[in-house]
Amino acid sequence: MDAVDETLREWRSGQFVYGQSDCMLSIGRYLARTGHVDVTGKFVGRYDTPEGAMAQMEAHGGVAGLMALAGAELKDDIPARGDVVEVLYQDESGMCGIGGICTGDAVALRLERGMVEVSLRFIRYRGVWHGSR
């Protein structure tokens, strides 16, 4: 079992809680597990709503800014197993991004309603970062 499998097992069995175990903090913990700087202490307990999470993301430069904060290296290639991927989606405010983990041919995302995996064929993404150091 590798870091991807361990992380996904945690996501499936744990609860999504803003400011404790949301998508941003889940990616941060995964990055720490794979040798990156653990930046989750800067965020845990500082918000408890979706709006609070978005404010933290915006204040730190979005997914790309948080990846840089953790020391993750931007990759100029297609996602591979273990890489962090910024998946794009459209909501009422426009185009947004959420971090996920490449599982090989799909990307796993931790959402309020649970963990989902979406085939790479069906997503648009804006950035890929090496999953391990």
N, C-alpha and C positions, 0 to 999 in steps of 0.2 A: 504494500500500500504506500503510495507516494503522498506528497503534500496536497496535491489536487484531490485525491480520494479522501484524505483525512478531513480536508476543509469542507468538501461537499457532504460528508457524513454529518459534520457539525451543523451545517446549514439545514439539512433535512430534519435533524432531531431537535434543533433549538428554535427558539421563538425570535421573531423579528421585533425589535424594540428600538425606536428612535433614541439616539444618544447612548445606546448600550450595545446593540447587535444589529444595526441597520446595514444597508448595502455599503456605505462608505467605510464604516468601521470593520465590516467583514472583509473587505478587500485589504484594508490596512493590516488586519491580523494575518491574512494570508501572506502578504508581502513580508511581514516580520518573520513568519515561519520559514520563508524561503531565503532569509539572509539579508533582507533590506532593513533600513532603519525603522523601528517601531514608533510611529507617530500617533498612535491611537490615544495616548495619554493627553494629547492636546485637545481632544474632542469628546471623550467619554464624559457624559453627564452635563455637557454644555448646552444641550438642546433636547427637546422631547416631542417635536412635531416635524412633519414633512417640511414646513416652511423654515424651521430652524436648521434642518439639515441642508436645505438649499442655500440658505444664507451662509453657512460655513463653507460649502462648496464654492460659492461665488467669491467669498472673501479670500480664498486660497487658490484662485485660478482654475477652478473646475477640476475635472479628472486629471488633466495634464499637470496642473499645479500640485495636486496631491501626490501624483507619481514622482514628481521632481523632489518634493519634500521628503519622500521615503527613499530617495536615491535610486529609483527605478530608471533604467536606461531605455529610451525610446528606440524602437526597432523599426527598420525600414524593410519590412518583409511581411509576408502573410503570417497570421497567428499560428502558433504551434502549441501543443499541450503545455500548460503551465503558464503561458503568457497572460498578462492582464490586457483586456480589450475594452476600449470605450465604445459601447454600443449606442447608436443614435436612435432616438425615437421622437415622435411628434406629440406634443400636448397642447393645451389651450394657450400657452405662452410662447410656443414656437418649437424650434429644434432643441432637444436636450440630449445629454449623454449620461450614461450610467456604466460603472465599471463591472466587468464580469471576468470570469476565468475561462480560458480556452481549455476544453476537455479533449481536444483532438479534432474532431469534425464538427464540434458544437461549442457554444459559449454558455456557461452556467451563470445565472443571475439570481441574486437574492433579492426578493421582492416582499412587500408587506404580506402578500397572500401565500408566500412560500418560495421555494426554489424552483426555477424552471431552466430547462436547457433548450436552446434554439440552434438549429443547424446554421453553420456559417453561411450556407447558401442563401439564407433568408434574412440576413441582417446587413445593415450598413454600419460601418464603424469609422471612427475618426483617428484613432491612435492605437498602437500596440506597443506594450512594454515587456521587456524580458522578465519572466516570472521568477527567475532565480539569479543570484549574484555569483 
